[in-house]
Amino acid sequence: MDEFETRQGRREKKLRKKQERMPKHGKNLAKVYIDAIIKRLKRSKTKK
């Protein structure tokens, strides 16, 4: 039973680390996508 709990603990720890990393990643990715969309909009406005 002890082994299961430690394994569970490791799993939770890994998950927590993964979640901590994600927000930073998400913000940068969101910025990249927003910049790309803005560029595309600017380009389409000049054509018309």
Secondary structure, 3 states (H helix, E strand, C coil): CHHHHHHHHHHHHHHHHHHHHHHHHHHHHHHHHHHHHHHHHHHHHHHC
